[in-house]
């Protein structure tokens, strides 16, 4: 299985302020997917902003072809996982490896890969 970065998010306190800053800075365009989520529509690697606190680093989602199999493998290898969640762009899951490092997995719906 070849796994690549598939999606990433930045956590920000205010989504509207993030759009007002990053839109003019990088030329990004946005759609509001949810009250707590802003999707960037014109980047090569899909990304978005989530409301919360300020990020010190992005949350990376690794693109997998089968989220259920990947979650099972994380557990088999000694890691732990949260619940698999569904969104407009596909299914995802936060995971922790066997050393405590947090990552996220994402199985995109057709049209989001």
HUBELKA-V159767 format. One record per pair of residues at least 12 apart in sequence whose ideal C-beta (glycine too) atoms are under 7 Angstrom apart, sorted by the first residue. I is the first residue (numbers start at 1). J is the second residue. If there is no record, write none. Layout:
i: [I I]
j: [J J]
This chain:
i: [1 3 3 3 4 5 5 5 5 6 6 6 6 6 7 7 7 7 8 8 8 8 8 8 9 9 9 9 9 9 10 10 10 11 11 11 11 11 11 12 12 12 13 13 15 15 15 18 18 19 28 28 28 29 29 33 36 36 37 46 59 60 60 61 61 61 61 62 62 62 63 63 64 64 64 65 66 67 67 67 67 67 70 71 71 71 74 77 78 79 79 79 79 80 81 81 82 89 89 89 90 90 90 90 90 91 92 92 92 93]
j: [65 62 63 64 63 45 60 62 63 61 62 63 106 108 46 47 61 106 45 47 58 59 60 61 47 48 49 50 58 59 49 55 58 50 52 53 54 55 59 49 51 54 53 54 38 49 51 38 49 38 40 42 43 41 42 88 50 51 50 112 104 103 104 92 104 105 106 103 105 106 106 108 105 106 107 107 107 84 91 93 105 107 105 84 93 105 95 98 98 95 96 97 98 96 93 95 94 108 109 112 106 107 108 109 112 107 104 105 106 105]
